[in-house]
């Protein structure tokens, strides 16, 4: 996933999509993987803004 070329709106949208996927995830590994991706995006939001 290329985060550096995404703008704030795109990062925020992707972050919210990942959190929605977490709500419907069934397995522990799936949830952990999605949360890690969401954390990466959130840190990118905080760094840039």
Number of C-alpha atoms within 10 A of each C-alpha: 7 5 13 9 9 13 11 15 10 12 19 17 10 17 21 15 13 20 16 12 15 18 9 10 14 10 9 8 10 13 17 13 13 19 17 12 15 21 14 13 20 16 11 17 17 9 8 9 7
